[in-house]
C-alpha cells in the first residue's frame, strides 16, 4: 500500500525498503532526493533530531558548545528492488 504525498516520495513499509543514505548533511540529503526524483526512483525519508534538553530543578539546560549542524540525521530509503539501480545512479552522479 503506497500513498503518493508528492512527486517521487512515497510511504513504504519497513520490509519494502532499504536505506540508501543516512547522514547529517542537508545539502547531500537534498541532492540525493533530487537525483532520485529526476530519475524516476521512488523514495521515502525521515529525519531524526538528536538534540536533547535536560531538565534539572526546573532549569532547562541545552547543549552548550555543540555544533547544531549535526543535530539532525537524515535518512533516505528506496524500494528494495530499486536499491542497486539507485546506488549505481548515486555513485555516478557525484
C-alpha positions as CSV (number, residue, x, y, z in Angstrom):
1,X,0.0,0.0,0.0
2,X,1.5,3.3,-1.1
3,X,0.3,6.9,-0.7
4,X,1.7,9.5,-3.1
5,X,2.5,12.5,-1.0
6,X,4.5,14.4,-3.6
7,X,6.3,13.5,-6.8
8,X,8.9,10.8,-6.2
9,X,8.2,10.5,-2.5
10,X,6.1,7.6,-1.2
11,X,5.4,5.9,2.1
12,X,6.8,2.4,2.2
13,X,6.5,-0.3,4.9
14,X,9.9,-1.1,6.6
15,X,10.0,-4.5,4.9
16,X,9.6,-3.0,1.5
17,X,12.5,-0.5,1.7
18,X,16.3,-0.3,2.0
19,X,18.3,2.6,3.4
20,X,20.3,4.4,0.6
21,X,21.5,7.3,2.8
22,X,22.0,8.2,6.4
23,X,23.9,11.4,7.3
24,X,23.9,14.9,8.7
25,X,24.3,16.9,5.5
26,X,21.1,18.6,4.4
27,X,22.8,19.5,1.1
28,X,23.6,15.8,0.4
29,X,20.1,14.8,1.6
30,X,18.5,17.2,-0.9
31,X,20.9,16.3,-3.7
32,X,20.1,12.6,-3.4
33,X,16.4,13.2,-3.2
34,X,16.6,15.4,-6.4
35,X,18.7,12.8,-8.2
36,X,16.2,10.0,-7.3
37,X,13.2,12.1,-8.3
38,X,14.8,13.2,-11.6
39,X,15.4,9.5,-12.5
40,X,12.0,8.2,-11.5
41,X,13.1,6.2,-8.4
42,X,10.5,6.4,-5.7
43,X,11.9,7.1,-2.2
44,X,10.8,7.7,1.4
45,X,12.7,9.6,4.0
46,X,12.8,10.5,7.7
47,X,14.7,13.0,9.9
48,X,15.8,12.3,13.4
49,X,16.6,15.2,15.7
50,X,19.3,14.2,18.1
51,X,19.2,17.4,20.3
52,X,18.1,16.6,23.8
53,X,17.2,19.0,26.5
54,X,17.9,18.3,30.2
55,X,15.6,19.5,33.0
56,X,17.2,19.8,36.4
57,X,15.4,21.6,39.3
58,X,13.2,23.5,37.0
59,X,16.0,24.9,34.9
60,X,16.3,24.0,31.2
61,X,19.8,23.3,30.1
62,X,20.6,22.9,26.4
63,X,23.7,21.5,24.8
64,X,26.1,24.4,25.1
65,X,29.1,24.5,22.8
66,X,27.9,21.8,20.4
67,X,27.7,22.1,16.6
68,X,24.0,22.2,15.8
69,X,24.6,21.2,12.2
70,X,24.9,17.6,13.5
71,X,21.6,17.7,15.5
72,X,19.5,16.2,12.6
73,X,20.2,12.8,11.0
74,X,18.6,12.4,7.5
75,X,17.6,9.0,6.2
76,X,16.5,8.1,2.7
77,X,15.0,4.8,1.7
78,X,14.2,3.2,-1.7
79,X,12.3,0.1,-2.6
80,X,14.4,-3.0,-2.2
81,X,14.1,-3.8,-5.9
82,X,15.3,-0.3,-6.8
83,X,18.3,-0.3,-4.4
84,X,21.0,-1.5,-6.9
85,X,19.9,1.0,-9.6
86,X,19.7,3.8,-7.1
87,X,23.1,3.0,-5.6
88,X,24.7,2.9,-9.1
89,X,23.0,6.2,-10.1
90,X,24.1,8.0,-7.0
91,X,27.7,6.7,-7.3
92,X,27.9,8.0,-10.9
93,X,26.2,11.3,-10.0
94,X,28.9,12.5,-7.6
